[in-house]
Amino acid sequence: MSTCPTIDFGARQNSEHPEAVQEAAELFREHGCVLLKRVFGQDYMAQLHRAFVDTYHPYFEDREFPDALKVGEKRTQVTVAVQGPFNSPQLYANDFVLPVLKLVLGERFILGSFGAVVSLPGAPNQHMHRDHPNIYELSEAEATEAWVDIVLPPYALNCIVPLVPLNPTNGTTHLWLGSHLVPRSKAAEMPNVDPTADIGDCLLVDYRTLHAGNANLSANPRPILYNMYCRPWFRDSRNYRKQRPVRISREELLRVPEELRHLFGWWGG
């Protein structure tokens, strides 16, 4: 098994951060994912975990919900309200992550969705999938060539922020490296990785990258936050038929720094 492309911001001096940002963007474009280590503060992550458990523990059950999407056996995707500690630039406009996003999505990207996936104890390995059909890929019936011969730019990505460590016991997100640049029929042949992530790390995954959640072998739920960022013209037409992609009130939007409100331009008010 291959190794997940990784940039450790905690190991870099301040003067090296621009170089690390460039390296992270290049790795992301090539492999369709990159693990960014030590980008969130430990105290802040502990605060997020407490707030998530206090507010969203009703979703720690294996059943259907009217306002959340079942994404596999014992797996639920829920929209997280942008309020309290979740309404913080530390999370949606992180000083380390934001420059990488600008390089891969352009300066005026937006927050397309904001939520969490909860994998319950005993959740098995998830099915291999993309979060959304690749908008560049023709259907098998229409395709006359195996694939295009240029590298097409990303239009959306997930920033996965684990609230518990991602490891062989809790489970992680299994990824097929480079699968964002090949048709689905060949994606499963690509090298695959099981990245481990500590509290304070995040994982950027191209929306075209093939992936699957691994089994949760622990005795506790495994919640991961995700911020989906996208180019302003893209809208996810698959995953938000039961709930809103982003929940932010007018009052909470006014708490967002003015220079960052464009991130919520579709959703505020």
C-alpha positions as CSV (number, residue, x, y, z in Angstrom):
1,M,0.0,0.0,0.0
2,S,1.2,3.5,-0.9
3,T,1.8,6.4,1.5
4,C,-0.6,9.4,1.6
5,P,1.0,12.6,0.4
6,T,1.6,14.8,3.5
7,I,2.7,18.3,4.4
8,D,3.5,18.9,8.1
9,F,3.0,22.6,8.8
10,G,4.0,22.2,12.4
11,A,7.5,21.1,11.4
12,R,8.0,24.3,9.2
13,Q,9.3,27.7,10.2
14,N,7.1,30.7,9.5
15,S,9.4,31.6,6.6
16,E,8.8,28.2,5.0
17,H,5.0,28.3,5.1
18,P,4.7,29.7,1.5
19,E,6.8,26.9,0.3
20,A,4.7,24.3,2.2
21,V,1.5,25.8,0.7
22,Q,2.9,25.4,-2.8
23,E,4.0,21.9,-2.1
24,A,0.6,21.0,-0.7
25,A,-1.2,22.4,-3.8
26,E,1.1,20.4,-6.1
27,L,0.6,17.2,-4.2
28,F,-3.2,17.7,-4.2
29,R,-3.3,18.3,-8.0
30,E,-1.2,15.2,-8.7
31,H,-2.7,12.7,-6.3
32,G,-6.2,14.1,-5.6
33,C,-5.6,14.4,-1.9
34,V,-3.1,15.7,0.6
35,L,-2.8,15.3,4.4
36,L,-2.1,18.6,6.2
37,K,-0.7,18.0,9.7
38,R,-0.9,20.3,12.7
39,V,-3.0,23.1,11.2
40,F,-5.6,23.3,14.0
41,G,-5.0,24.1,17.7
42,Q,-5.5,21.2,20.2
43,D,-7.7,23.3,22.6
44,Y,-9.9,24.5,19.7
45,M,-10.4,20.9,18.5
46,A,-11.3,19.8,22.0
47,Q,-13.9,22.6,22.1
48,L,-15.3,21.5,18.7
49,H,-15.6,17.9,19.8
50,R,-17.4,18.8,23.0
51,A,-19.8,21.1,21.1
52,F,-20.5,18.4,18.5
53,V,-21.2,15.7,21.0
54,D,-23.5,18.0,23.1
55,T,-25.5,19.2,20.1
56,Y,-25.5,16.2,17.6
57,H,-25.6,13.2,19.9
58,P,-29.1,12.4,18.7
59,Y,-27.5,11.3,15.4
60,F,-25.4,8.7,17.3
61,E,-28.1,6.1,16.5
62,D,-28.5,3.7,13.6
63,R,-31.7,4.8,12.1
64,E,-33.2,7.1,9.4
65,F,-33.5,10.8,10.1
66,P,-35.7,13.3,8.3
67,D,-32.9,15.9,8.2
68,A,-29.8,13.8,7.6
69,L,-28.6,11.5,4.9
70,K,-27.7,7.8,5.4
71,V,-24.4,7.3,3.5
72,G,-23.8,3.6,4.4
73,E,-24.5,1.1,7.1
74,K,-24.3,2.8,10.5
75,R,-23.1,6.1,8.8
76,T,-25.0,9.4,8.8
77,Q,-24.2,12.7,7.1
78,V,-25.6,15.7,9.0
79,T,-25.4,19.4,8.3
80,V,-23.7,21.3,11.1
81,A,-25.0,24.8,12.0
82,V,-22.5,27.5,11.6
83,Q,-22.8,28.8,15.2
84,G,-20.9,28.8,18.5
85,P,-17.4,27.4,18.0
86,F,-18.3,26.2,14.5
87,N,-18.6,29.9,13.5
88,S,-14.9,30.6,13.5
89,P,-12.3,31.4,10.8
90,Q,-10.1,28.9,12.5
91,L,-12.3,26.2,11.0
92,Y,-13.7,27.5,7.7
93,A,-10.8,29.9,6.8
94,N,-7.8,28.4,8.5
95,D,-4.5,30.3,8.1
96,F,-2.7,27.2,6.8
97,V,-5.5,25.7,4.7
98,L,-6.9,28.8,3.1
99,P,-3.8,29.6,0.9
100,V,-3.8,26.0,-0.4
101,L,-7.5,26.3,-1.3
102,K,-6.8,29.5,-3.2
103,L,-4.1,27.8,-5.3
104,V,-6.3,24.9,-6.3
105,L,-9.7,26.5,-6.5
106,G,-9.0,30.1,-7.4
107,E,-9.4,33.2,-5.2
108,R,-13.2,33.4,-5.1
109,F,-14.2,29.9,-4.1
110,I,-17.1,29.4,-1.8
111,L,-18.2,27.1,1.0
112,G,-20.5,24.6,-0.8
113,S,-21.5,22.6,2.3
114,F,-20.6,22.3,6.0
115,G,-21.3,19.2,8.0
116,A,-20.2,16.0,9.6
117,V,-20.3,12.2,8.9
118,V,-20.8,10.0,12.0
119,S,-19.7,6.4,11.7
120,L,-21.1,4.3,14.6
121,P,-19.3,1.4,16.3
122,G,-19.5,-1.6,14.1
123,A,-19.8,0.3,10.9
124,P,-18.3,-1.9,8.2
125,N,-16.1,-0.8,5.3
126,Q,-18.1,1.6,3.1
127,H,-18.6,1.1,-0.6
128,M,-16.1,2.7,-3.0
129,H,-17.5,6.0,-4.4
130,R,-17.1,9.6,-5.5
131,D,-19.0,12.2,-3.6
132,H,-20.5,13.5,-6.8
133,P,-20.4,12.3,-10.4
134,N,-17.3,13.7,-12.2
135,I,-18.7,16.6,-14.3
136,Y,-15.8,16.1,-16.8
137,E,-16.5,12.4,-17.4
138,L,-18.9,11.2,-20.1
139,S,-21.0,8.2,-19.5
140,E,-19.6,4.9,-20.7
141,A,-22.2,4.9,-23.6
142,E,-21.0,8.3,-24.8
143,A,-17.3,8.0,-24.2
144,T,-15.2,7.2,-27.3
145,E,-11.8,7.7,-25.7
146,A,-10.5,6.2,-22.5
147,W,-10.0,9.7,-21.0
148,V,-8.9,13.3,-21.8
149,D,-5.2,14.0,-22.4
150,I,-5.0,17.1,-20.3
151,V,-5.2,17.6,-16.5
152,L,-8.5,19.3,-15.8
153,P,-8.7,21.6,-12.7
154,P,-10.5,20.7,-9.5
155,Y,-13.9,22.3,-9.1
156,A,-14.7,21.1,-5.5
157,L,-12.9,19.4,-2.6
158,N,-13.7,18.2,0.9
159,C,-11.6,19.4,3.8
160,I,-12.0,16.5,6.3
161,V,-11.4,17.5,9.9
162,P,-11.4,14.5,12.3
163,L,-12.8,15.1,15.8
164,V,-11.2,11.8,16.9
165,P,-7.9,10.3,15.6
166,L,-8.2,8.4,12.3
167,N,-6.4,5.1,12.7
168,P,-6.9,1.4,12.2
169,T,-9.2,1.1,15.2
170,N,-11.4,4.1,14.7
171,G,-11.2,3.8,11.0
172,T,-10.1,6.3,8.3
173,T,-10.9,7.2,4.7
174,H,-9.5,4.8,2.2
175,L,-8.3,6.7,-0.9
176,W,-7.3,5.8,-4.4
177,L,-4.4,8.1,-5.4
178,G,-4.8,9.7,-8.8
179,S,-8.3,8.4,-9.3
180,H,-9.5,12.0,-9.9
181,L,-7.7,11.9,-13.3
182,V,-8.9,8.6,-14.7
183,P,-12.3,7.3,-15.6
184,R,-14.2,5.3,-13.0
185,S,-13.6,2.1,-14.9
186,K,-9.8,2.4,-14.2
187,A,-9.9,4.2,-10.8
188,A,-9.9,1.0,-8.8
189,E,-6.5,0.1,-10.4
190,M,-4.8,3.2,-8.9
191,P,-2.6,3.0,-5.8
192,N,-4.6,3.1,-2.5
193,V,-3.8,4.5,0.9
194,D,-5.3,4.5,4.5
195,P,-4.1,7.8,5.9
196,T,-3.8,8.2,9.6
197,A,-4.6,11.6,11.1
198,D,-4.2,13.1,14.6
199,I,-6.4,15.7,16.2
200,G,-5.4,19.0,14.6
201,D,-4.8,17.5,11.1
202,C,-7.0,17.7,8.1
203,L,-7.3,15.8,4.8
204,L,-8.0,17.6,1.5
205,V,-9.8,15.3,-1.0
206,D,-10.7,16.2,-4.5
207,Y,-14.4,15.7,-5.2
208,R,-13.4,13.4,-8.1
209,T,-11.2,11.1,-6.0
210,L,-12.5,7.6,-5.4
211,H,-12.7,6.8,-1.6
212,A,-14.5,4.7,1.0
213,G,-14.8,5.0,4.8
214,N,-13.1,2.2,6.6
215,A,-14.8,0.1,9.4
216,N,-15.1,1.6,12.9
217,L,-13.7,-1.1,15.1
218,S,-13.9,1.0,18.3
219,A,-16.6,1.2,20.9
220,N,-17.3,4.9,20.2
221,P,-18.8,6.9,17.3
222,R,-16.3,8.4,14.8
223,P,-17.4,11.9,13.9
224,I,-15.5,13.8,11.2
225,L,-16.3,17.3,10.2
226,Y,-16.1,18.3,6.5
227,N,-16.0,21.7,4.8
228,M,-16.7,21.3,1.1
229,Y,-15.2,24.2,-0.9
230,C,-16.0,24.7,-4.6
231,R,-15.8,27.1,-7.5
232,P,-18.8,29.6,-7.4
233,W,-20.5,27.9,-10.4
234,F,-20.6,24.4,-9.0
235,R,-23.5,23.1,-6.9
236,D,-23.7,19.5,-5.5
237,S,-26.9,18.1,-6.9
238,R,-26.6,14.6,-5.3
239,N,-26.1,14.9,-1.5
240,Y,-28.6,17.5,-0.3
241,R,-32.1,16.4,-1.0
242,K,-33.0,15.9,2.6
243,Q,-31.1,18.8,4.3
244,R,-29.5,22.1,3.5
245,P,-25.8,22.1,2.5
246,V,-25.1,25.0,4.9
247,R,-27.0,26.3,7.9
248,I,-26.2,29.8,8.9
249,S,-28.6,32.5,10.1
250,R,-28.4,36.2,9.3
251,E,-27.2,36.9,12.8
252,E,-24.4,34.3,12.5
253,L,-23.4,35.6,9.1
254,L,-22.8,39.0,10.6
255,R,-20.4,37.4,13.0
256,V,-18.3,36.2,10.1
257,P,-15.4,38.7,9.3
258,E,-16.6,40.9,6.4
259,E,-13.7,39.8,4.2
260,L,-14.8,36.2,4.5
261,R,-18.6,36.6,4.0
262,H,-18.3,35.7,0.3
263,L,-17.6,32.1,1.4
264,F,-21.3,32.0,2.6
265,G,-22.7,34.0,-0.3
266,W,-25.2,31.4,-1.3
267,W,-26.5,30.7,2.2
268,G,-26.5,33.8,4.4
269,G,-30.0,35.0,5.4
